[in-house]
Amino acid sequence: MLAQLPPALQNLQLPLRLRLWDGHEFNLGPAPSVTIVVKDPQMVTQFTHPSLDALGAAFVEGKLELEGSISEVIRVCDELSNALLGEDEDSNPVRSVHDKETDAKAISYHYDLSNAFYQLWLDSDMAYSCAYFETGSETLEQAQQAKFRHLCRKLRLQPGDYLLDVGCGWGGLARYAAREFGAKVFGITLSKEQLELARERVEAEGLEDQIELQLLDYRDLPQDGRFDRVVSVGMFEHVGHANLAEYCKTLFGAVKEGGLVMNHGITAKHTDGRPVGRGAGEFIEKYVFPNGELPHLAMISAEISEAGLEIVDVESLRLHYARTLDHWSERLEDNLEAAGKLVPDQALRIWRLYLAGCAYAFARGWINLHQILAVKAHPDGSHELPWTRDDIYNP
């Protein structure tokens, strides 16, 4: 059986077992913790160039089966890929067309999968973005509430403030801002499934007088400076590099003078926005977030500044997102049977790899998460922000 495997695989010392379609097994090292079941004979030769997108695609398409914890599968497959390919830094930046129709289809593909599916592994408020772990020991529920609180405090939200929530999702932050801080909220999304459930939850909490949610593209937002505060959480990843300037100018036009803008989103490792991870980014582009593009912190910061906003605070929550994704992945793995009844098998395979893979990527520093707070200063350069950050942590 050894002779039938590519020579490149014979000298690896990895905790990995290959089980071939005919039942024969081959250990690539001692004490295998992961087994890859090869169902398609043509896959054997592809193991000589095991990029993560190729391995992921083979699993999604049923050419491979995986045995072992999904987090361990991700780790071992990355070690296999690294051993044979090395650190691949030659990928090119992604540049996609981002018109309204294309973006609406991409959002629908990802977010209109099944509300019930998302409910299986998200917190009760269905916050589908990085949580905030103040000590590291919080439950997912506690950390997502802490994230809402952290955002509202950074925005210095006050009762009666008019808050624009760009990409409001299932409305968790909007409801929190209205309920806990007395804000009036206008939220937008491109997902019909999200909007329907978000409106139901607003009505259930009796917050209709404070919250209005609409199906609206950010490019159609009013530009009359009517909002006291603007928050965008986990949305600008869908904007695209080519549209970042328009996105930032739109936020500038929406907020009043003296108002604050918070952009919370995933950022790239490289300044030109090219993906890392030996094909991991390509897998996400194909199967998870069509047309998604991650700008580097320097890129989005430049566009925010060029739009006329002044950046006053930047915080990295990279390890917070790694932990958030660990929670999501574990919750999904604990509910695989229920999940299989809600979404097609291929979709479930995609999401298992996606959540565990992103947890690994954040932990390794392949991608980051930054909260960027900016102010639209008055014409004389003044604003009303406190002199220090004390009010954020000691309200």
Secondary structure, DSSP 8 states (H G I E B T S, - for coil): -GGGS-GGGTT---SEEEE-TTS-EEESSSS-SEEEEE-STTHHHHTTS--HHHHHHHHHTTSEEEES-HHHHHHHHHHHHHHHH--------------HHHHHHHHHHHHTS-HHHHHHHS-TT---S----SSS---HHHHHHHHHHHHHHHTT--TT-EEEEET-TTSHHHHHHHHHH--EEEEEES-HHHHHHHHHHHHHTT-TTTEEEEE--GGGS--S--EEEEEEES-GGGT-GGGHHHHHHHHHHHEEEEEEEEEEEEEESSTT----TTTHHHHHHHHTSTT----BHHHHHHHHHHTT-EEEEEEE-HHHHHHHHHHHHHHHHTTHHHHHTTS-HHHHHHHHHHHHHHHHHHHHTSEEEEEEEEE---TTS-----SSSHHHH--
